[in-house]
Structure formats: C-alpha cells, structure tokens
Amino acid sequence: MSTSESEDSTGLLRTVLPPNQVDRVFDFCGENGWKLLALGAVVGALPPLLGLEQGYYMTVVSEMYLFAILALSWDLVGGQTGYPSFGNMAFFGIGAYATAILVKDFAVAFPLALIAAGLLAVMFAALIGAAVLRLRGHYFAIATLGVLLAAQQISRNLDITGGASGKILLQVPSGTVFYYLFFGVLIVEMALIYYLSNTRFGFILNAIRDDEEKATAMGFNTTYYKTAAWMLAALFTGVAGGTYSLFNTFIDPQTAYNGAWNVELIAMALLGGSGTVAGPVIGAFGLHTLIEFVETAFVGWQLVLLGGAVIVTVIGFPEGVVGTLREYASEMAYYERGGMAAVDSGEDTEVTADE
C-alpha cells in the first residue's frame, strides 16, 4: 500500500470514527462506571417485564449472560493477572455436579445447593491453586488443561455423578427465574470486579501480569493475590455451573466440562478486550449471538466460526475491541498533537547544535 493510499484509509477511518469522540466515550465510561452499571442492571431486568416470554429468545439471552459470567471469570485470572488458564470449565463442572447431586439425591433446596456449589468450587481452586499457580506461561496453561481433563474423567467414573450417562434433573424454577439468576450473578460479578480493579488488589494483579518478579521485589505476596483471584473466578464459575445444571435439566461429563466452551469463553474475553470489565461481556454477547445465528442457519459450522474468530482476534485485534479502540484514540491524539514531528524537530535541533 502506497503512502497516499495509507493516508486516505486513515483519513476515512478518522471520518467514520473520529478519535476524539472515541476518547470522550472512554472518558465518560471511566467517570460514570457505576451509573452505567446501574443503568445496565435496569435495562437487563426489563425484557421479561415487557413481554419476553419463556422460549427460544429467553434461552438465548440467558445463555449470553452465562457466557459473559464465564468470560469475565476467566479474564480475572487470564487477563487481569496474566495467567492464561485452560481449565476454568473444571470449576463449572464441579458446581454443576454438586448442585445436581444435592438437589436430586439429597433433596437440598436449590438456593442452598447453589451456595454449596460455589463454595466447593472455591475449595477446589484453593487446593489446586497451591500447585498450578507456581507455574507460569504455557506450563500453567497445560497444567490447568490437565486439571480439566482429570476432573472430567473422575466424574465419568463415579457412580454418584451418574458416570458417563450423567444425571437427568427436574427443572423446578421457571425459565424467567433462570434468566434473572444468570443476569443477577453477572451484575454482581461485574460490580465486584469493577470495584476491585480500582483498589490495591486490582493494581497488584495488574502488576503481576506486567512483571511478577518486580511485583515480588516490591514486597507483594504474589502467591496470595494470584490464589485469591483464582478462587474468586472459581466462585462465579461454580455458581454459573450450578445454575446451568438445572437450567439444562441434564448434566454429563461432556456437558459439564465442555471443551468447546472452554475455548469459546477465552475467545470471548480476547475478542472483547482482556484485562477490562466491559471487554469480556461485549465479547460474550457478540460472539454468542454470532454462533447462535450460525447454529441456526448453518448447522455444524459453529466450531469453524469459533476457530476463525480466534485466528482473526489474535492476528487482527490482539488487544480486543476495547483495547484496539483505546489504542486507536490514543495514537491519533498523539499524532494530532505533533507526535513524531515534534520528536524529529527536536532531533534536528540537537544535531544542528552539535554541529
């Protein structure tokens, strides 16, 4: 591409998407985060009240909330802390089976079973975290994948889980109840992570992501913070799994530890923008809507779409939608204020002075 063509394309992009407007949107969101979250909670609560009935569309929206929970939970460790986990669905499966067993085999009330599912996932995360969080990079990723595969195989071999046949459950609450359950968990998780991201806890997680050795040298107990983030992610993932078990009315090893979902939730976080609160949610809504459309119109091609989305994201949008827009606005503002021209001018002046 020639210089003139590059300038034309840049000018067209700036016309369609003015960088100063993008920058203002980010500033507005940053200053009004809590208000926007409250507005989102109100808007999300309205559809059933305005006539959204139980059926296909309510199920799709409920699943969007579910995937947003999973993507945001993954991002707490993979994006905020910089530890890319491939085993988060292990927490989902533990929560799903715990709820199913307690409700069906021990007649425990669903709310109590859901709480127990979350706590059991947290305990499992604390136990496993003591070992896997000592690893870094691809070693950590492979270790967490091993945890997922091991949990799946154990569930397949136990009688109490129903073995490979799984467990069939009776859906007692209505679809509307599950809609509000998924939505409520998502809002609570977003609020908590948004709050933590502006506290010492969130800053240290980001410091671990950027340079863990320096964070350790500064006196921070990085193991404590990594484990806390891991357990918090497990809590919400386990609760989501417990809710899904009754929502789906059936659970088996393949469903509870779904490998495709494991890739999907990571792709959602990366697509929207990892390391942010809004990014994984945007990615979950967008990618799940697209996958749902493909499953309806082009049956059997959803995994091809998922693979393509991962490739496009990694190559074209490594920072995700949110990160790319933020970087675009910052670069344009930099060049508009002189940018490299100012640097070049300074260098020329310095050379002249030396001469």
KETIMAR-803349 format. One record per residue (C-alpha): residue in three letters; y, z, x. Coordinates in pm, whole numbers, padded with zeros to 5 digits, always signed. Example, Ala and Ser with C-alpha at 12.3 -4.5 7.8 and 13.67 -1.06 7.14 Angstrom:
<senus>
ALA-00450+00780+01230SER-00106+00714+01367
</senus>
This chain:
<senus>
MET+00000+00000+00000SER+00339-00103+00138THR+00632+00137+00174SER+00820-00026-00115GLU+00514-00002-00342SER+00469+00363-00248GLU+00833+00436-00325ASP+00805+00252-00659SER+00498+00452-00761THR+00664+00777-00654GLY+00976+00686-00849LEU+00768+00603-01158LEU+00585+00935-01133ARG+00914+01121-01099THR+01045+00940-01406VAL+00742+01020-01620LEU+00701+01371-01483PRO+01030+01499-01336PRO+00951+01756-01064ASN+01244+01978-01158GLN+01109+02004-01513VAL+00762+02091-01381ASP+00918+02357-01160ARG+01106+02500-01457VAL+00785+02520-01660PHE+00616+02719-01383ASP+00917+02948-01352PHE+00922+03001-01728CYS+00549+03080-01738GLY+00584+03320-01448GLU+00871+03506-01612ASN+00714+03515-01960GLY+00344+03556-01883TRP+00284+03847-02119LYS+00477+03683-02402LEU+00280+03361-02363LEU-00046+03554-02362ALA+00055+03735-02681LEU+00153+03402-02838GLY-00183+03256-02740ALA-00360+03552-02898VAL-00177+03495-03225VAL-00239+03120-03226GLY-00606+03163-03141ALA-00655+03412-03425LEU-00512+03175-03688PRO-00772+02894-03732PRO-01029+03095-03935LEU-00744+03239-04143LEU-00605+02890-04207GLY-00932+02744-04326LEU-01154+02674-04023GLU-01496+02731-04176GLN-01831+02807-04016GLY-01992+02494-03888TYR-01967+02239-03609TYR-01597+02277-03524MET-01600+02656-03524THR-01906+02646-03297VAL-01734+02407-03055VAL-01420+02622-03035SER-01631+02938-02990GLU-01815+02771-02703MET-01482+02675-02548TYR-01388+03042-02543LEU-01729+03127-02398PHE-01691+02882-02109ALA-01336+02999-02047ILE-01471+03354-02005LEU-01738+03232-01762ALA-01498+03014-01561LEU-01237+03289-01535SER-01504+03541-01430TRP-01630+03306-01159ASP-01276+03244-01038LEU-01215+03615-00986VAL-01465+03602-00702GLY-01472+03233-00611GLY-01100+03157-00645GLN-00908+03483-00610THR-01133+03634-00341GLY-01264+03316-00178TYR-01636+03390-00218PRO-01791+03086-00395SER-02077+03229-00600PHE-02357+03011-00734GLY-02530+03298-00912ASN-02293+03418-01184MET-02533+03299-01453ALA-02766+03577-01339PHE-02522+03825-01498PHE-02511+03609-01809GLY-02891+03613-01836ILE-02914+03987-01781GLY-02657+04050-02054ALA-02831+03807-02288TYR-03176+03959-02243ALA-03050+04317-02253THR-02880+04257-02588ALA-03175+04065-02730ILE-03428+04331-02632LEU-03218+04623-02754VAL-03135+04460-03088LYS-03475+04313-03167ASP-03723+04553-03007PHE-03534+04884-03033ALA-03313+04823-03339VAL-02997+04918-03147ALA-02671+04828-03320PHE-02517+04508-03184PRO-02190+04669-03056LEU-02384+04934-02861ALA-02625+04672-02726LEU-02330+04463-02611ILE-02178+04757-02423ALA-02515+04831-02263ALA-02549+04465-02162GLY-02213+04471-01983LEU-02292+04795-01803LEU-02635+04672-01696ALA-02479+04356-01552VAL-02228+04572-01362MET-02506+04791-01220PHE-02698+04483-01111ALA-02384+04341-00947ALA-02325+04665-00756LEU-02685+04667-00634ILE-02695+04301-00531GLY-02337+04302-00404ALA-02422+04557-00138ALA-02641+04292+00024VAL-02494+03948-00053LEU-02126+04038-00008ARG-02195+04097+00362LEU-02242+03719+00388ARG-01969+03457+00390GLY-01921+03089+00312HIS-02229+02880+00248TYR-02457+03172+00335PHE-02308+03370+00047ALA-02336+03070-00187ILE-02705+03014-00107ALA-02781+03386-00135THR-02626+03408-00483LEU-02819+03098-00590GLY-03134+03275-00472VAL-03041+03575-00688LEU-03009+03346-00991LEU-03345+03179-00932ALA-03517+03512-00873ALA-03372+03663-01193GLN-03486+03358-01389GLN-03841+03381-01253ILE-03865+03756-01318SER-03760+03704-01680ARG-04020+03430-01714ASN-04298+03667-01600LEU-04213+03980-01803ASP-04367+04047-02142ILE-04065+04234-02276THR-03848+03924-02233GLY-04097+03706-02418GLY-04195+03527-02099ALA-04141+03152-02086SER-04141+03136-02467GLY-03831+03354-02495LYS-03717+03558-02792ILE-03612+03441-03137LEU-03332+03651-03285LEU-03182+03700-03628GLN-02809+03631-03640VAL-02669+03918-03841PRO-02292+03867-03793SER-02132+03552-03929GLY-02001+03265-03718THR-01646+03388-03775VAL-01737+03722-03617PHE-01865+03547-03305TYR-01552+03333-03295TYR-01336+03644-03279LEU-01573+03817-03036PHE-01556+03535-02781PHE-01183+03498-02834GLY-01120+03872-02806VAL-01319+03902-02481LEU-01127+03605-02336ILE-00787+03755-02423VAL-00882+04093-02277GLU-01011+03929-01959MET-00701+03712-01919ALA-00473+04012-01971LEU-00665+04226-01722ILE-00680+03959-01451TYR-00315+03868-01503TYR-00222+04235-01463LEU-00441+04281-01155SER-00305+03964-00993ASN+00036+04131-00970THR-00094+04459-00828ARG-00212+04575-00487PHE-00569+04495-00597GLY-00489+04128-00662PHE-00285+04090-00343ILE-00572+04226-00134LEU-00821+03991-00300ASN-00595+03700-00205ALA-00561+03839+00147ILE-00940+03845+00176ARG-00950+03483+00062ASP-00685+03373+00311ASP-00811+03567+00615GLU-01058+03852+00570GLU-01052+03952+00935LYS-00676+04007+00924ALA-00711+04200+00596THR-00967+04426+00764ALA-00744+04468+01069MET-00463+04581+00838GLY-00684+04872+00730PHE-00808+04746+00393ASN-01164+04826+00291THR-01253+04467+00204THR-01609+04557+00102TYR-01475+04786-00170TYR-01239+04524-00311LYS-01497+04244-00297THR-01753+04460-00473ALA-01503+04569-00738ALA-01413+04205-00813TRP-01782+04111-00821MET-01859+04393-01067LEU-01563+04305-01288ALA-01679+03943-01303ALA-02029+04065-01389LEU-01895+04282-01672PHE-01730+03996-01860THR-02011+03752-01782GLY-02271+04001-01904VAL-02079+04069-02226ALA-02047+03694-02282GLY-02423+03655-02231GLY-02499+03937-02472THR-02278+03784-02740TYR-02428+03440-02685SER-02786+03562-02731LEU-02722+03648-03097PHE-02479+03363-03146ASN-02751+03116-03039THR-03031+03313-03220PHE-03266+03226-02933ILE-03290+03309-02566ASP-03534+03199-02296PRO-03519+03177-01913GLN-03387+02820-01921THR-03110+02909-02165ALA-03018+03247-02017TYR-02997+03122-01658ASN-02878+02769-01731GLY-02835+02585-01401ALA-02620+02312-01555TRP-02385+02573-01698ASN-02367+02734-01355VAL-02226+02410-01213GLU-02016+02348-01523LEU-01824+02675-01508ILE-01747+02621-01139ALA-01624+02268-01213MET-01404+02404-01491ALA-01238+02657-01261LEU-01181+02396-00989LEU-01058+02132-01232GLY-00801+02362-01392GLY-00695+02526-01067SER-00882+02808-00896GLY-00701+03123-00793THR-00490+03124-01109VAL-00526+03280-01454ALA-00444+02976-01664GLY-00628+02719-01449PRO-00991+02811-01530VAL-00905+02841-01900ILE-00737+02498-01904GLY-01031+02351-01715ALA-01281+02508-01956PHE-01104+02379-02265GLY-01055+02031-02123LEU-01396+01973-01966HIS-01595+02127-02252THR-01409+01913-02505LEU-01488+01603-02299ILE-01855+01700-02254GLU-01887+01770-02626PHE-01749+01424-02702VAL-01992+01259-02459GLU-02287+01454-02603THR-02194+01324-02948ALA-02104+00965-02863PHE-02321+00901-02556VAL-02626+01124-02580GLY-02786+01203-02246TRP-02483+01122-02030GLN-02321+01466-02021LEU-02465+01556-01678VAL-02341+01224-01539LEU-01994+01314-01667LEU-02020+01662-01516GLY-02118+01520-01177GLY-01835+01269-01195ALA-01586+01542-01286VAL-01693+01747-00984ILE-01656+01448-00749VAL-01316+01344-00888THR-01187+01702-00874VAL-01295+01763-00515ILE-01161+01430-00389GLY-00853+01368-00604PHE-00745+01715-00719PRO-00868+01974-00467GLU-00609+02220-00598GLY-00690+02151-00963VAL-00444+02058-01236VAL-00226+02368-01197GLY-00227+02364-00819THR-00158+01990-00797LEU+00138+02010-01034ARG+00281+02308-00848GLU+00242+02133-00513TYR+00398+01815-00654ALA+00704+02002-00780SER+00745+02189-00450GLU+00717+01876-00235MET+00962+01679-00447ALA+01213+01967-00437TYR+01169+01987-00060TYR+01241+01618-00006GLU+01528+01617-00254ARG+01699+01891-00052GLY+01677+01693+00271GLY+01326+01780+00381MET+01215+01582+00682ALA+01551+01411+00705ALA+01710+01744+00789VAL+01439+01812+01045ASP+01474+01468+01200SER+01851+01512+01215GLY+01808+01846+01389GLU+01568+01694+01643ASP+01806+01407+01718THR+02090+01650+01771GLU+01880+01858+02004VAL+01776+01558+02210THR+02136+01442+02237ALA+02245+01787+02353ASP+01973+01791+02617GLU+02081+01452+02736
</senus>
